[in-house]
Amino acid sequence: MKKNTLDLKTLLCLLTICFMALTIPSSAQNKTATITGEVLDMDCYMKSGAHGADHKSCGDMCIKGGAPMGILTSDNKVYLLVADDSKKDAYEEAKKHAGEQVTVTGELSEKDGIKGLVVADVKAKS
């Protein structure tokens, strides 16, 4: 009987460790963030580095045509902007600001080296 008790304790300990290992990475991976920077047309930015006021009209056209968007921060980090299915208006608002400075709030995520921000709110910089 003593052996069964020890085995049960060991099993419970292992299950607890497995549960903790599975829950810690998922909660640590995504967090809410607010990022300020320039809205990018990712097609032109990745091909030729194009951005800024001189690229605004092209960026507008490319984004309206379906090109993915990103945000370029002052320290040259780029985040892919991703639509939140429950807050599509915020993503649509970001589309109006190609080449402009905005502040974007959303869920920060990183997958295979790509940093992304699931857009929940966009405010144009005045």
KELOLUM-719392 format. One line per field, with one value per residue: residue number from 1; x, y, z of N, C-alpha, C in turn; residue in one letter. Coordinates in pm, whole numbers. Last residue first. Layout:
REM KELOLUM-719392
seq = NUM	...
neast = X	...
nnorth = Y	...
nup = Z	...
caeast = X	...
canorth = Y	...
caup = Z	...
ceast = X	...
cnorth = Y	...
cup = Z	...
type = A	...
REM end
This chain:
REM KELOLUM-719392
seq = 126	125	124	123	122	121	120	119	118	117	116	115	114	113	112	111	110	109	108	107	106	105	104	103	102	101	100	99	98	97	96	95	94	93	92	91	90	89	88	87	86	85	84	83	82	81	80	79	78	77	76	75	74	73	72	71	70	69	68	67	66	65	64	63	62	61	60	59	58	57	56	55	54	53	52	51	50	49	48	47	46	45	44	43	42	41	40	39	38	37	36	35	34	33	32	31	30	29	28	27	26	25	24	23	22	21	20	19	18	17	16	15	14	13	12	11	10	9	8	7	6	5	4	3	2	1
neast = -91	-118	-413	-458	-622	-662	-596	-416	-161	153	454	766	906	1028	815	615	493	270	57	-250	-251	-242	-51	-26	143	259	231	240	-106	-359	-573	-525	-612	-886	-892	-826	-1057	-1262	-1236	-1240	-1254	-1027	-770	-509	-179	126	450	691	1028	1246	1377	1308	1063	902	671	429	260	33	16	-190	-436	-478	-440	-160	-92	-190	-40	219	208	175	410	673	747	708	798	957	1129	1288	1233	1084	977	833	650	500	414	367	351	311	552	467	422	237	148	34	-44	113	205	375	301	101	239	442	274	131	309	435	219	159	397	386	152	229	434	281	112	307	405	175	137	367	318	92	193	370	198	82
nnorth = 6437	6105	5911	5603	5298	4975	4716	4504	4314	4327	4130	4030	3727	3503	3321	3565	3768	4036	4246	4385	4746	5074	5315	5634	5758	5951	5844	5662	5608	5626	5463	5222	5264	5222	4947	4874	4969	4815	4556	4400	4130	4063	4279	4272	4371	4505	4421	4651	4736	4976	5227	5392	5490	5224	5156	4917	4794	4615	4457	4571	4639	4882	5049	5024	5150	5412	5494	5474	5677	5896	5876	5910	6144	6086	5733	5483	5213	4992	4818	4594	4671	4900	4805	4627	4772	5089	5197	5456	5532	5522	5378	5134	4958	4624	4330	4022	3683	3510	3440	3258	3050	2969	2871	2638	2422	2413	2357	2096	1963	1990	1841	1587	1532	1523	1306	1101	1101	1024	771	638	642	481	235	169	119	-119
nup = -3294	-3405	-3386	-3237	-3221	-3073	-3133	-3341	-3247	-3364	-3386	-3502	-3588	-3477	-3440	-3315	-3067	-2984	-2802	-2853	-2844	-2970	-3134	-3247	-3542	-3810	-4155	-4360	-4342	-4213	-4262	-4137	-3877	-3912	-3945	-3685	-3556	-3668	-3572	-3329	-3352	-3500	-3540	-3778	-3712	-3816	-3725	-3626	-3608	-3470	-3458	-3254	-3328	-3520	-3760	-3821	-4116	-4329	-4655	-4923	-5035	-5147	-4936	-4929	-5173	-5133	-4909	-5017	-5208	-5036	-4860	-4906	-4787	-4514	-4473	-4682	-4828	-4842	-5047	-4953	-4708	-4787	-4973	-4797	-4572	-4517	-4176	-3954	-3707	-3355	-3039	-2869	-2594	-2523	-2348	-2445	-2481	-2321	-2069	-2106	-2235	-2049	-1825	-1897	-1921	-1674	-1507	-1594	-1521	-1240	-1188	-1275	-1088	-852	-906	-924	-663	-524	-636	-545	-270	-260	-357	-143	70	0
caeast = -121	-37	-320	-474	-527	-692	-719	-461	-302	65	325	693	826	1109	926	613	611	296	189	-184	-301	-249	-133	-5	24	285	207	342	22	-245	-585	-507	-467	-836	-931	-735	-926	-1259	-1189	-1220	-1360	-1160	-842	-648	-269	-6	344	588	909	1184	1385	1433	1177	923	814	459	346	81	17	-56	-425	-474	-577	-240	-56	-239	-187	179	230	73	272	616	766	614	802	867	1049	1304	1328	1155	1062	936	756	554	521	325	425	241	498	556	411	355	117	140	-91	77	129	401	414	68	127	476	365	61	221	516	289	59	356	498	161	117	465	390	56	222	495	239	34	345	434	86	89	422	286	0
canorth = 6572	6203	5989	5748	5381	5119	4737	4641	4298	4397	4176	4099	3839	3622	3288	3429	3738	3894	4226	4267	4614	4987	5195	5551	5718	5903	5936	5766	5568	5705	5603	5230	5265	5357	5032	4840	5020	4960	4585	4546	4193	4036	4207	4307	4261	4534	4395	4558	4726	4845	5143	5315	5582	5306	5177	5041	4781	4737	4455	4546	4514	4768	5034	4972	5010	5331	5494	5391	5539	5867	5871	5784	6133	6175	5876	5526	5334	5080	4927	4589	4552	4910	4896	4586	4674	4994	5157	5347	5560	5520	5498	5164	5080	4723	4454	4122	3797	3539	3533	3383	3115	3032	2985	2765	2457	2433	2486	2201	1972	2048	1983	1655	1543	1619	1439	1133	1129	1154	872	654	711	618	304	195	234	0
caup = -3341	-3331	-3468	-3218	-3296	-3072	-3057	-3321	-3283	-3272	-3433	-3396	-3638	-3503	-3530	-3367	-3148	-3007	-2860	-2799	-2878	-2853	-3148	-3128	-3466	-3674	-4044	-4358	-4402	-4165	-4304	-4282	-3904	-3879	-4057	-3794	-3518	-3690	-3707	-3330	-3274	-3558	-3434	-3745	-3739	-3760	-3821	-3580	-3693	-3459	-3579	-3238	-3335	-3401	-3742	-3752	-3999	-4261	-4508	-4869	-4959	-5237	-4986	-4818	-5150	-5244	-4906	-4904	-5251	-5138	-4812	-4952	-4932	-4582	-4447	-4575	-4848	-4725	-5073	-5081	-4713	-4684	-5017	-4927	-4556	-4620	-4296	-4023	-3840	-3470	-3122	-2951	-2668	-2541	-2406	-2345	-2530	-2461	-2081	-2040	-2303	-2176	-1812	-1878	-2032	-1794	-1495	-1605	-1662	-1315	-1151	-1340	-1232	-866	-883	-1038	-775	-496	-652	-688	-324	-212	-432	-276	77	0
ceast = 1	-70	-245	-368	-560	-583	-761	-595	-372	-77	248	564	748	1034	1005	728	607	424	216	-54	-222	-307	-126	-104	69	152	239	327	119	-109	-460	-509	-440	-686	-884	-764	-823	-1123	-1181	-1166	-1350	-1272	-984	-700	-410	-103	211	485	818	1057	1340	1446	1311	1047	834	607	358	173	75	-62	-287	-453	-588	-385	-140	-211	-243	28	184	87	171	468	700	624	704	876	956	1220	1351	1265	1142	1031	868	672	580	439	340	311	430	483	513	327	245	85	25	33	97	331	434	179	91	360	401	154	158	431	370	125	255	461	271	119	354	424	162	162	415	331	91	240	417	201	77	320	340	86
cnorth = 6660	6342	6088	5818	5527	5194	4884	4647	4427	4383	4246	4153	3899	3742	3412	3414	3591	3878	4076	4243	4505	4854	5114	5437	5648	5874	5869	5866	5685	5659	5685	5374	5279	5367	5175	4925	4993	5019	4734	4591	4345	4105	4188	4218	4302	4427	4425	4544	4618	4848	4999	5206	5510	5395	5272	5044	4915	4700	4584	4542	4482	4635	4914	4953	4948	5182	5399	5381	5443	5724	5832	5772	6008	6165	5954	5677	5359	5206	5020	4694	4544	4790	4906	4674	4627	4892	5074	5322	5437	5551	5490	5286	5124	4844	4554	4248	3892	3666	3581	3485	3247	3104	3046	2885	2594	2474	2514	2339	2084	2064	2053	1805	1616	1641	1548	1273	1171	1195	1012	762	736	699	450	269	270	125
cup = -3346	-3385	-3378	-3301	-3269	-3147	-3060	-3248	-3243	-3324	-3324	-3456	-3522	-3557	-3571	-3466	-3185	-3087	-2871	-2874	-2811	-2897	-3019	-3137	-3338	-3604	-3911	-4244	-4402	-4220	-4276	-4334	-4054	-3909	-4035	-3917	-3628	-3658	-3736	-3466	-3273	-3482	-3486	-3634	-3695	-3807	-3752	-3691	-3638	-3543	-3559	-3346	-3315	-3419	-3625	-3723	-3932	-4147	-4452	-4716	-4904	-5166	-5080	-4861	-5038	-5219	-5012	-4892	-5141	-5190	-4920	-4918	-4990	-4735	-4532	-4561	-4730	-4733	-4955	-5090	-4844	-4691	-4914	-4967	-4689	-4622	-4390	-4156	-3899	-3598	-3235	-3037	-2738	-2616	-2411	-2417	-2416	-2511	-2224	-2054	-2236	-2242	-1948	-1872	-2017	-1913	-1620	-1599	-1683	-1463	-1230	-1310	-1308	-1014	-899	-1024	-898	-611	-627	-716	-474	-268	-390	-362	-61	0
type = S	K	A	K	V	D	A	V	V	L	G	K	I	G	D	K	E	S	L	E	G	T	V	T	V	Q	E	G	A	H	K	K	A	E	E	Y	A	D	K	K	S	D	D	A	V	L	L	Y	V	K	N	D	S	T	L	I	G	M	P	A	G	G	K	I	C	M	D	G	C	S	K	H	D	A	G	H	A	G	S	K	M	Y	C	D	M	D	L	V	E	G	T	I	T	A	T	K	N	Q	A	S	S	P	I	T	L	A	M	F	C	I	T	L	L	C	L	L	T	K	L	D	L	T	N	K	K	M
REM end
